[in-house]
Amino acid sequence: MNSKSQAGNAFSFSWWHETVIGVLLLVVLLVAGWLVPGFLKPHSQLLLSRHLWEFAILALGMTLVILTGGIDLSVGSTMGLSAVVFGCVQTSTGSLVAASLSCLATGLCCGAVNGGLISQLRLHPLIVTLATFAAYRGIAEGWSQGNSYSRFGTNFSSLARGSWFGVPLPGVIFCVMAIGFAVFLSNTPNGRFLKAIGHNERAAKFSGIAVERIRFWLYATSGLLAGLASLIYVARFDTAKADVGKGFELDVITAVVLGGTSISGGRGNILGTLLGLLLIHETRLFVSRYWRSDELQWIVIGSLLILAVLAYQLIARKPRS
């Protein structure tokens, strides 16, 4: 094997995709720093990052789900239902601890329902989560009757507005979780099983991997993370209502796929998802501050997604020797 071939093998295609996303992110940052004074200052970036953390937490669970060839369209609706449960429990009991635990438990239960229908009844993830996308939001709307809950106190708000050595507390929570998820994927048998399931589910079953059990817990985990994201969102805005998380699922799926996780499963990692999140976040901030256009944000992000996937496909088709 010649040196060219060895270099090509060492630098795998997944890393090529992350390189493409990293270059796009660098270009966006350089252009934004040139056109928008103060955009790249650490203080500005930390201040603007407050919009990122709920999406980032959801993206961790979504990465694992999509890695196995699944999809979870219900994460935004799960956030809405979890927020309503939080508001109801806090209003009736006056206990933020009970309300917070109820919020997380609701997210876990919603995810478990998805996981049970998909793993035990063998229903397609797209159909199941599309159904629960509508059902969970409908339950939240019906339960709250369009009302909102607020005034939870400054102690609770510090969950989203507090900081640790200048870094927003939700960012610290996300970083710890991201490291844990990355270690799980790369250094544990169960983490490697996820890619095996995504590559070939039937072969994974014949190899003795408990595919259905793993799939159940993946969706339950995705729901639990939606509950946590809901908790942070409610703390940030000091308001719990049924429309919390509306439209979040599209942003999250876009970030995960943009980061290199294959929509058909079998390929992806946490680093790629992080780069995808940052690219979408920084692009959105730059467009909104320079052109002040919400519509243009989606056009630019959609173009970046197509460009990133196209660049990866062109690289993947090149011979490695």
LUMLUMMAR-718439 format. One record per residue (C-alpha): residue in one letter; x, y, z. Coordinates in steps of 0.25 Angstrom, whole numbers, padded with zeros to 4 digits, always signed. Example, Ala and Ser with C-alpha at 12.3 -4.5 7.8 and 13.67 -1.06 7.14 Angstrom:
REM residues 2
a+0049-0018+0031 s+0055-0004+0029 
//
This chain:
REM residues 321
m+0000+0000+0000 n+0006+0013-0004 s+0007+0026+0004 k-0005+0033-0003 s-0014+0021+0000 q-0010+0021+0015 a-0012+0035+0016 g-0026+0034+0010 n-0029+0022+0020 a-0025+0030+0032 f-0033+0042+0028 s-0047+0036+0027 f-0059+0041+0020 s-0066+0045+0032 w-0054+0054+0036 w-0055+0060+0022 h-0069+0064+0025 e-0065+0070+0038 t-0054+0078+0031 v-0064+0083+0021 i-0073+0088+0032 g-0062+0094+0040 v-0057+0102+0028 l-0071+0107+0025 l-0072+0111+0040 l-0059+0118+0039 v-0063+0126+0027 v-0076+0130+0033 l-0069+0135+0045 l-0058+0143+0037 v-0069+0149+0029 a-0078+0153+0041 g-0066+0158+0048 w-0062+0167+0036 l-0076+0172+0034 v-0082+0173+0048 p-0073+0180+0058 g-0072+0173+0071 f-0078+0160+0066 l-0066+0152+0070 k-0064+0158+0084 p-0065+0147+0094 h-0074+0155+0103 s-0084+0156+0091 q-0083+0142+0087 l-0086+0137+0101 l-0098+0147+0102 l-0103+0142+0089 s-0101+0127+0092 r-0114+0128+0101 h-0122+0124+0089 l-0114+0112+0086 w-0114+0102+0098 e-0128+0096+0097 f-0125+0092+0082 a-0112+0087+0086 i-0117+0078+0097 l-0128+0073+0088 a-0117+0070+0077 l-0110+0060+0086 g-0122+0051+0087 m-0125+0053+0072 t-0111+0049+0068 l-0112+0036+0075 v-0126+0033+0069 i-0123+0037+0055 l-0110+0029+0056 t-0118+0016+0057 g-0126+0020+0045 g-0138+0026+0053 i-0144+0040+0054 d-0151+0047+0065 l-0161+0058+0060 s-0167+0059+0074 v-0156+0066+0082 g-0162+0080+0081 s-0176+0075+0085 t-0170+0068+0096 m-0164+0081+0101 g-0178+0088+0100 l-0185+0077+0108 s-0173+0076+0119 a-0174+0091+0120 v-0189+0091+0123 v-0187+0079+0133 f-0177+0088+0140 g-0186+0100+0141 c-0198+0092+0146 v-0190+0085+0157 q-0183+0097+0161 t-0196+0105+0162 s-0203+0094+0170 t-0192+0090+0179 g-0183+0102+0180 s-0171+0093+0179 l-0161+0096+0168 v-0154+0082+0171 a-0167+0075+0169 a-0170+0083+0157 s-0156+0081+0151 l-0156+0066+0154 s-0170+0065+0147 c-0165+0072+0135 l-0153+0062+0133 a-0162+0050+0136 t-0172+0055+0125 g-0161+0056+0115 l-0156+0042+0119 c-0170+0036+0118 c-0173+0043+0104 g-0160+0037+0099 a-0163+0024+0105 v-0177+0024+0098 n-0169+0026+0085 g-0159+0016+0088 g-0170+0005+0092 l-0178+0007+0079 i-0165+0007+0070 s-0158-0005+0077 q-0169-0014+0082 l-0180-0011+0071 r-0170-0010+0060 l-0176+0003+0055 h-0168+0012+0046 p-0161+0024+0054 l-0166+0034+0044 i-0180+0030+0046 v-0180+0029+0061 t-0173+0042+0064 l-0181+0049+0054 a-0193+0044+0061 t-0188+0048+0075 f-0183+0061+0069 a-0198+0065+0068 a-0203+0057+0080 y-0193+0063+0090 r-0196+0077+0085 g-0211+0075+0085 i-0210+0070+0100 a-0202+0082+0104 e-0212+0091+0097 g-0224+0084+0103 w-0218+0083+0117 s-0214+0098+0118 q-0226+0103+0110 g-0217+0113+0104 n-0213+0119+0118 s-0198+0121+0122 y-0191+0120+0135 s-0181+0130+0140 r-0174+0136+0152 f-0165+0124+0156 g-0155+0133+0164 t-0141+0137+0162 n-0135+0124+0168 f-0141+0116+0157 s-0138+0126+0146 s-0123+0125+0150 l-0123+0111+0143 a-0123+0118+0130 r-0118+0132+0133 g-0107+0128+0143 s-0093+0126+0139 w-0080+0118+0143 f-0067+0125+0141 g-0074+0134+0131 v-0080+0122+0123 p-0095+0121+0123 l-0100+0110+0133 p-0108+0103+0121 g-0095+0103+0113 v-0087+0096+0124 i-0098+0086+0125 f-0098+0083+0110 c-0082+0082+0110 v-0082+0072+0121 m-0093+0064+0114 a-0086+0065+0100 i-0073+0060+0106 g-0081+0048+0112 f-0089+0045+0100 a-0076+0046+0091 v-0069+0036+0101 f-0081+0027+0100 l-0081+0026+0085 s-0066+0024+0083 n-0062+0016+0095 t-0073+0007+0099 p-0079-0006+0093 n-0093+0000+0093 g-0088+0013+0086 r-0082+0004+0075 f-0095-0004+0074 l-0103+0008+0070 k-0094+0010+0057 a-0096-0005+0055 i-0111-0004+0056 g-0111+0008+0046 h-0102+0000+0036 n-0109-0013+0036 e-0120-0015+0046 r-0122-0030+0042 a-0107-0033+0043 a-0107-0026+0057 k-0118-0035+0062 f-0111-0048+0057 s-0099-0043+0064 g-0107-0043+0077 i-0109-0028+0079 a-0122-0025+0086 v-0127-0016+0075 e-0141-0013+0081 r-0136-0011+0095 i-0126-0001+0090 r-0136+0006+0081 f-0146+0007+0093 w-0136+0014+0102 l-0131+0023+0091 y-0145+0029+0089 a-0147+0030+0104 t-0134+0037+0105 s-0138+0047+0094 g-0151+0050+0102 l-0143+0052+0115 l-0134+0062+0108 a-0146+0069+0102 g-0151+0070+0117 l-0138+0076+0121 a-0138+0086+0109 s-0152+0090+0113 l-0148+0093+0127 i-0136+0102+0123 y-0146+0109+0113 v-0156+0112+0124 a-0145+0117+0133 r-0140+0126+0122 f-0153+0132+0119 d-0160+0130+0133 t-0172+0125+0125 a-0178+0111+0123 k-0188+0110+0112 a-0192+0100+0101 d-0185+0106+0089 v-0171+0104+0096 g-0162+0097+0086 k-0171+0099+0074 g-0162+0097+0061 f-0150+0092+0069 e-0150+0079+0063 l-0146+0084+0049 d-0134+0092+0054 v-0129+0080+0062 i-0130+0070+0051 t-0124+0080+0041 a-0112+0082+0051 v-0110+0067+0053 v-0111+0064+0038 l-0102+0076+0034 g-0092+0071+0044 g-0090+0058+0036 t-0100+0048+0043 s-0105+0040+0032 i-0121+0041+0031 s-0121+0026+0027 g-0112+0023+0040 g-0098+0017+0042 r-0090+0029+0041 g-0088+0041+0050 n-0082+0046+0063 i-0084+0057+0074 l-0073+0066+0068 g-0080+0067+0055 t-0093+0070+0062 l-0086+0081+0070 l-0080+0087+0057 g-0094+0087+0051 l-0100+0094+0062 l-0090+0105+0063 l-0091+0107+0048 i-0106+0109+0048 h-0105+0117+0061 e-0094+0127+0056 t-0101+0128+0042 r-0114+0131+0048 l-0108+0142+0057 f-0100+0148+0046 v-0112+0149+0036 s-0121+0154+0047 r-0111+0165+0051 y-0106+0169+0037 w-0119+0168+0028 r-0129+0167+0039 s-0137+0157+0032 d-0143+0144+0038 e-0147+0139+0024 l-0133+0140+0019 q-0128+0132+0031 w-0135+0120+0026 i-0130+0122+0011 v-0116+0123+0016 i-0117+0111+0025 g-0123+0103+0014 s-0113+0107+0004 l-0102+0103+0014 l-0108+0089+0017 i-0109+0086+0002 l-0094+0092+0000 a-0089+0083+0011 v-0096+0070+0007 l-0091+0073-0008 a-0077+0075-0004 y-0077+0063+0004 q-0082+0055-0007 l-0072+0060-0017 i-0061+0057-0007 a-0066+0043-0005 r-0067+0039-0020 k-0052+0043-0022 p-0043+0030-0022 r-0034+0029-0010 s-0022+0024-0018 
//
